[in-house]
Amino acid sequence: MLSVPGTCAGECWLAPGNCRWAALVDCSAVESFIAGLPKAELHVHLVGSASAPTVLELARRHPDGGVPTEAASLADFYRFTDFAHFIEVYIAVNSLIRTAADVEALAVGVLADIARQNVRYVELTVTPDSHLLMGLEPDAVAEALVRARTAARDRFDLEVGWVFDIPGERGLPSGERTIDWVERWAPEGSVGFGLGGPEIGVPRPQFAEVFARARALGLASVPHAGETTGPQTIRDAVHLLGADRIGHGITAAGDADLMAQLAERGIALEICPTSNVCTRAVSSLAEHPWQRLVDAGVTVTLNSDDPGMFDTTLLDEYRVAHEVFGVPAAGLVALARTAVDVSYAPEAIKRRISSEIDTYRAEHPVTRA
């Protein structure tokens, strides 16, 4: 069930009678329709996706990590006061991952959760430098990811692309260590290079050379920008980091010229509505700039970001789009298609999933209402 936006835990906010399809179908059909829709997800982080039971298991295994070992306390731990607090919590949880076996188990568990939502392709973001700083061997991290990706394909029929990001709070030295690892160890299925963590106090221009090296490897540039800082961060990501897509990018809504540029260039935004509320990037879903971006012709995709920490799923984000943003059934299908189109999946996989989406739409007349 979807949690109350802004609290990221608690009662369901999808009140009876609030369904926009009420004249067509019972509201219970909404969840069924969304659950069955073939999907792709492009912005989801490995550590932030860990389920509460997984985090509790790791916390009990490593009690010196400062992460609560009881469910109620962990829920309180995940109530973020602002984005800086979220980063503190994220770093604490990441410190629990201390072996290659931890990386593999976490990745397999996350991919299983994603696959259960009928996600057919995912670009999962991994922060290798965080694992290396915990003492893991660079080749062991890569091998753990290879095993997890194979398991996802063989056991869950889920295709995985890897995005490797820089933890921005560690600065340029981390960027250099990250690209060094990627150049030497990036496993098969690596598709993108990103930049996460805080935006405030982490100027994007310093990473220009690092991103140039990543692009030279054929990796797409997918940095976070414009989540908690203004439009200039997005401009820097586009002009200096060569961004092909933007993580979040919601503050572009305050700059008509920038939105026009994003629309003209086809630079998609990876929007994560519940995340934006939980980290206080926006005050509420009602205040989210989704519609302004759509009205300006900006390409948008739906994503869950850190679902374990924000008590959400990709299914919940589609429900947000429907219930809060007013996206009809046909629009939800179009969002699923867009995610596939702007992904970095191999063309054969894109064609297959797009065909599955087309078939699903044809079998559900409600999408033509």
Secondary structure per residue as TSV (DSSP state, phi and psi in degrees):
chain	resnum	aa	ss	phi	psi
A	1	M	-	360.0	144.0
A	2	L	-	-76.0	132.1
A	3	S	B	-79.3	164.2
A	4	V	-	-62.7	119.7
A	5	P	T	-57.6	134.9
A	6	G	T	98.5	-20.7
A	7	T	T	-107.6	-27.5
A	8	C	S	63.3	21.7
A	9	A	S	-168.2	152.9
A	10	G	S	114.8	-150.9
A	11	E	S	-67.2	156.1
A	12	C	B	-73.1	138.1
A	13	W	-	-99.5	-3.1
A	14	L	-	-81.3	83.3
A	15	A	-	-67.5	144.7
A	16	P	T	-55.4	138.8
A	17	G	T	86.6	-2.5
A	18	N	-	-90.5	1.3
A	19	C	-	-73.1	131.7
A	20	R	T	-77.5	-7.5
A	21	W	T	-101.2	14.9
A	22	A	T	-55.0	-33.0
A	23	A	T	-75.0	-12.9
A	24	L	T	-109.2	-43.6
A	25	V	S	-145.0	160.2
A	26	D	-	-63.3	144.4
A	27	C	T	-60.2	-26.0
A	28	S	H	-63.1	-21.5
A	29	A	H	-71.1	-21.2
A	30	V	H	-60.9	-50.8
A	31	E	H	-62.6	-38.7
A	32	S	H	-64.9	-42.4
A	33	F	H	-62.3	-47.6
A	34	I	H	-64.4	-41.2
A	35	A	H	-62.4	-36.4
A	36	G	H	-83.0	-15.9
A	37	L	S	-67.7	122.6
A	38	P	-	-63.0	137.2
A	39	K	E	-139.3	165.0
A	40	A	E	-128.6	147.7
A	41	E	E	-126.5	134.7
A	42	L	E	-115.3	-12.5
A	43	H	E	-137.0	91.0
A	44	V	E	-151.9	132.2
A	45	H	E	-100.2	140.6
A	46	L	T	-58.3	-56.6
A	47	V	G	-66.0	-43.5
A	48	G	G	-70.1	-10.4
A	49	S	G	-91.4	-7.1
A	50	A	-	-59.8	129.7
A	51	S	-	-68.9	160.4
A	52	A	H	-56.2	-45.3
A	53	P	H	-59.6	-37.3
A	54	T	H	-66.2	-44.7
A	55	V	H	-64.1	-41.3
A	56	L	H	-63.1	-40.1
A	57	E	H	-62.5	-44.3
A	58	L	H	-66.8	-39.2
A	59	A	H	-64.5	-38.0
A	60	R	H	-72.1	-30.0
A	61	R	H	-72.2	-31.1
A	62	H	-	-129.4	71.1
A	63	P	G	-65.2	-13.4
A	64	D	G	-79.9	-0.9
A	65	G	G	-79.4	-10.5
A	66	G	-	81.1	10.0
A	67	V	-	-98.9	134.2
A	68	P	-	-55.9	148.4
A	69	T	S	-107.6	4.0
A	70	E	S	-121.2	146.8
A	71	A	H	-59.3	-46.6
A	72	A	H	-63.5	-41.4
A	73	S	H	-67.1	-35.9
A	74	L	H	-65.5	-39.3
A	75	A	H	-60.4	-41.7
A	76	D	H	-65.3	-38.4
A	77	F	H	-59.5	-31.1
A	78	Y	T	-91.4	13.0
A	79	R	-	-95.3	103.4
A	80	F	-	-89.3	136.5
A	81	T	S	-85.1	-29.9
A	82	D	S	-166.4	-177.3
A	83	F	H	-66.6	-38.4
A	84	A	H	-61.0	-39.6
A	85	H	H	-64.7	-41.2
A	86	F	H	-57.1	-43.4
A	87	I	H	-62.7	-40.3
A	88	E	H	-59.2	-45.4
A	89	V	H	-66.3	-42.4
A	90	Y	H	-59.2	-44.4
A	91	I	H	-63.0	-39.8
A	92	A	H	-62.9	-43.9
A	93	V	H	-66.4	-40.5
A	94	N	H	-59.9	-32.1
A	95	S	T	-66.1	-12.5
A	96	L	T	-80.8	-12.0
A	97	I	-	-95.4	102.7
A	98	R	-	-121.7	-5.4
A	99	T	S	-136.7	162.1
A	100	A	H	-62.6	-32.8
A	101	A	H	-64.2	-36.6
A	102	D	H	-62.4	-43.8
A	103	V	H	-61.1	-47.7
A	104	E	H	-64.2	-46.9
A	105	A	H	-62.7	-41.7
A	106	L	H	-62.9	-47.6
A	107	A	H	-63.2	-43.8
A	108	V	H	-63.2	-42.5
A	109	G	H	-64.1	-43.1
A	110	V	H	-63.0	-44.8
A	111	L	H	-66.4	-34.0
A	112	A	H	-63.2	-43.7
A	113	D	H	-62.0	-41.3
A	114	I	H	-65.6	-43.9
A	115	A	H	-63.1	-33.3
A	116	R	T	-64.2	-13.7
A	117	Q	T	-95.3	14.2
A	118	N	T	61.1	33.3
A	119	V	E	-80.8	126.4
A	120	R	E	-98.0	-22.1
A	121	Y	E	-147.6	136.5
A	122	V	E	-135.7	141.5
A	123	E	E	-105.6	104.4
A	124	L	E	-97.9	125.4
A	125	T	E	-87.8	127.6
A	126	V	E	-119.2	142.4
A	127	T	-	-111.7	84.5
A	128	P	H	-60.4	-34.3
A	129	D	H	-62.4	-34.5
A	130	S	H	-62.4	-38.6
A	131	H	H	-73.7	-37.8
A	132	L	H	-64.6	-38.3
A	133	L	H	-69.7	-16.9
A	134	M	T	-86.3	3.0
A	135	G	T	97.6	5.0
A	136	L	-	-73.0	144.9
A	137	E	-	-73.2	140.1
A	138	P	H	-59.6	-39.6
A	139	D	H	-70.4	-30.2
A	140	A	H	-68.1	-37.1
A	141	V	H	-62.6	-46.6
A	142	A	H	-62.1	-43.7
A	143	E	H	-65.7	-35.7
A	144	A	H	-63.4	-39.2
A	145	L	H	-69.6	-37.9
A	146	V	H	-59.5	-45.9
A	147	R	H	-64.9	-39.2
A	148	A	H	-66.5	-41.4
A	149	R	H	-65.1	-39.7
A	150	T	H	-63.9	-42.3
A	151	A	H	-62.4	-40.6
A	152	A	H	-61.8	-41.7
A	153	R	H	-70.7	-45.6
A	154	D	H	-76.3	-36.8
A	155	R	H	-97.9	-29.5
A	156	F	H	-119.6	-1.3
A	157	D	-	54.8	40.8
A	158	L	-	-117.6	127.4
A	159	E	E	-90.1	137.1
A	160	V	E	-123.5	132.3
A	161	G	E	-115.0	141.1
A	162	W	E	-98.6	135.8
A	163	V	E	-116.9	130.0
A	164	F	E	-109.7	126.1
A	165	D	E	-121.1	159.8
A	166	I	E	-91.1	131.3
A	167	P	E	-76.6	104.3
A	168	G	G	-57.3	-28.9
A	169	E	G	-65.4	-16.2
A	170	R	G	-94.0	-2.1
A	171	G	H	74.1	-168.2
A	172	L	H	-59.7	-38.7
A	173	P	H	-55.3	-38.0
A	174	S	H	-67.6	-37.9
A	175	G	H	-60.4	-40.4
A	176	E	H	-69.8	-40.0
A	177	R	H	-64.4	-37.8
A	178	T	H	-65.5	-47.9
A	179	I	H	-69.2	-32.1
A	180	D	H	-60.1	-43.8
A	181	W	H	-64.5	-45.1
A	182	V	H	-61.1	-44.0
A	183	E	H	-62.0	-32.3
A	184	R	H	-94.5	-36.9
A	185	W	H	-122.7	-4.4
A	186	A	-	-54.1	125.2
A	187	P	-	-80.3	170.6
A	188	E	T	-57.5	141.7
A	189	G	T	94.8	1.9
A	190	S	E	-73.4	127.0
A	191	V	E	-126.4	-22.3
A	192	G	E	-146.0	164.3
A	193	F	E	-134.0	128.0
A	194	G	E	-129.7	-176.8
A	195	L	E	-145.0	116.0
A	196	G	E	-116.7	-158.9
A	197	G	S	76.9	-163.2
A	198	P	-	-69.4	150.5
A	199	E	-	-97.0	-37.8
A	200	I	T	-65.6	126.4
A	201	G	T	80.0	6.3
A	202	V	-	-127.4	79.4
A	203	P	-	-63.2	136.9
A	204	R	G	-69.0	-33.3
A	205	P	G	-56.6	-29.7
A	206	Q	G	-63.0	-19.5
A	207	F	G	-98.7	10.5
A	208	A	H	-58.4	-46.7
A	209	E	H	-67.6	-36.9
A	210	V	H	-61.5	-44.6
A	211	F	H	-68.9	-32.7
A	212	A	H	-61.9	-40.2
A	213	R	H	-64.2	-39.2
A	214	A	H	-66.1	-43.5
A	215	R	H	-64.0	-32.7
A	216	A	H	-64.8	-23.0
A	217	L	T	-83.8	-5.0
A	218	G	T	91.7	9.9
A	219	L	-	-86.5	141.0
A	220	A	E	-72.0	149.5
A	221	S	E	-94.0	116.3
A	222	V	-	-134.2	59.5
A	223	P	-	-76.4	152.0
A	224	H	E	-69.9	143.9
A	225	A	E	-169.0	146.1
A	226	G	S	68.2	32.5
A	227	E	S	-94.0	-51.1
A	228	T	S	-120.4	0.0
A	229	T	S	-122.5	173.8
A	230	G	-	-82.0	-173.6
A	231	P	H	-58.1	-27.2
A	232	Q	H	-61.9	-34.4
A	233	T	H	-61.4	-37.5
A	234	I	H	-68.3	-43.5
A	235	R	H	-59.1	-42.7
A	236	D	H	-61.9	-40.2
A	237	A	H	-62.8	-39.5
A	238	V	H	-73.7	-49.8
A	239	H	H	-83.8	-30.6
A	240	L	T	-104.2	-30.1
A	241	L	T	-104.1	-2.1
A	242	G	-	65.4	36.5
A	243	A	-	-56.8	129.4
A	244	D	S	-92.3	-33.8
A	245	R	E	-137.6	162.8
A	246	I	E	-121.9	129.5
A	247	G	E	-74.6	118.9
A	248	H	E	75.1	-94.9
A	249	G	-	73.0	16.5
A	250	I	G	-70.4	-23.3
A	251	T	G	-74.3	-5.3
A	252	A	G	-60.4	-23.3
A	253	A	G	-61.8	-17.5
A	254	G	G	-91.9	6.8
A	255	D	-	-138.5	101.0
A	256	A	H	-61.5	-39.3
A	257	D	H	-64.3	-40.7
A	258	L	H	-66.3	-42.8
A	259	M	H	-59.9	-40.7
A	260	A	H	-63.2	-39.0
A	261	Q	H	-65.6	-44.5
A	262	L	H	-61.8	-42.5
A	263	A	H	-64.7	-44.2
A	264	E	H	-64.6	-40.4
A	265	R	H	-82.6	-9.9
A	266	G	T	68.9	30.8
A	267	I	-	-84.5	108.7
A	268	A	E	-78.3	150.2
A	269	L	E	-102.6	135.9
A	270	E	E	-95.3	92.6
A	271	I	E	-92.3	137.2
A	272	C	-	-130.6	83.0
A	273	P	H	-59.0	-50.4
A	274	T	H	-62.9	-40.0
A	275	S	H	-56.4	-44.1
A	276	N	H	-61.8	-33.4
A	277	V	H	-76.2	-44.0
A	278	C	H	-63.9	-34.0
A	279	T	T	-91.2	3.0
A	280	R	T	67.4	20.7
A	281	A	S	-64.4	-33.4
A	282	V	S	-128.3	155.2
A	283	S	S	-77.2	-27.9
A	284	S	-	-164.9	165.2
A	285	L	G	-64.0	-32.4
A	286	A	G	-63.2	-26.6
A	287	E	G	-94.8	2.6
A	288	H	-	-67.5	139.2
A	289	P	T	-82.1	14.4
A	290	W	H	-43.8	-53.2
A	291	Q	H	-67.1	-35.8
A	292	R	H	-62.9	-38.7
A	293	L	H	-67.5	-44.5
A	294	V	H	-62.9	-45.1
A	295	D	H	-62.0	-27.7
A	296	A	T	-83.7	-0.7
A	297	G	T	84.5	12.3
A	298	V	-	-74.0	135.6
A	299	T	-	-72.9	126.9
A	300	V	E	-126.6	148.9
A	301	T	E	-129.3	157.7
A	302	L	E	-102.8	137.2
A	303	N	-	-150.1	164.2
A	304	S	-	-105.3	-14.3
A	305	D	B	67.4	-86.7
A	306	D	S	-129.4	72.0
A	307	P	H	-60.9	-33.5
A	308	G	H	-65.4	-37.1
A	309	M	H	-81.8	-29.4
A	310	F	H	-101.3	5.9
A	311	D	T	52.5	51.5
A	312	T	-	-138.4	177.3
A	313	T	-	-144.7	170.1
A	314	L	H	-63.8	-34.5
A	315	L	H	-59.6	-42.4
A	316	D	H	-61.8	-38.4
A	317	E	H	-66.7	-34.7
A	318	Y	H	-67.7	-35.5
A	319	R	H	-66.9	-38.1
A	320	V	H	-59.1	-46.2
A	321	A	H	-58.6	-40.3
A	322	H	H	-74.3	-51.8
A	323	E	H	-78.5	-35.5
A	324	V	T	-99.8	-45.1
A	325	F	T	-89.3	-7.6
A	326	G	-	76.0	23.5
A	327	V	-	-76.3	121.0
A	328	P	-	-75.0	176.7
A	329	A	H	-56.5	-46.2
A	330	A	H	-62.4	-33.4
A	331	G	H	-68.7	-34.3
A	332	L	H	-65.2	-39.5
A	333	V	H	-62.6	-42.4
A	334	A	H	-63.1	-37.3
A	335	L	H	-63.5	-40.2
A	336	A	H	-62.9	-41.5
A	337	R	H	-65.2	-41.0
A	338	T	H	-60.3	-43.5
A	339	A	H	-59.5	-40.4
A	340	V	H	-65.9	-45.4
A	341	D	H	-60.9	-40.3
A	342	V	T	-95.8	5.4
A	343	S	S	-75.2	172.6
A	344	Y	-	-111.0	30.3
A	345	A	-	-69.3	151.6
A	346	P	-	-56.5	149.4
A	347	E	H	-57.8	-37.0
A	348	A	H	-63.2	-38.5
A	349	I	H	-70.1	-40.3
A	350	K	H	-57.5	-46.8
A	351	R	H	-62.3	-41.4
A	352	R	H	-64.1	-47.5
A	353	I	H	-69.8	-38.2
A	354	S	H	-60.5	-39.6
A	355	S	H	-64.4	-39.9
A	356	E	H	-62.2	-40.3
A	357	I	H	-65.7	-43.4
A	358	D	H	-61.3	-42.6
A	359	T	H	-63.4	-43.1
A	360	Y	H	-61.6	-43.7
A	361	R	H	-63.4	-42.0
A	362	A	H	-62.8	-29.1
A	363	E	T	-86.0	-2.7
A	364	H	-	-126.4	93.7
A	365	P	G	-57.9	-23.9
A	366	V	G	-58.4	-25.2
A	367	T	G	-72.4	-11.8
A	368	R	G	-100.9	3.7
A	369	A	-	-80.2	360.0
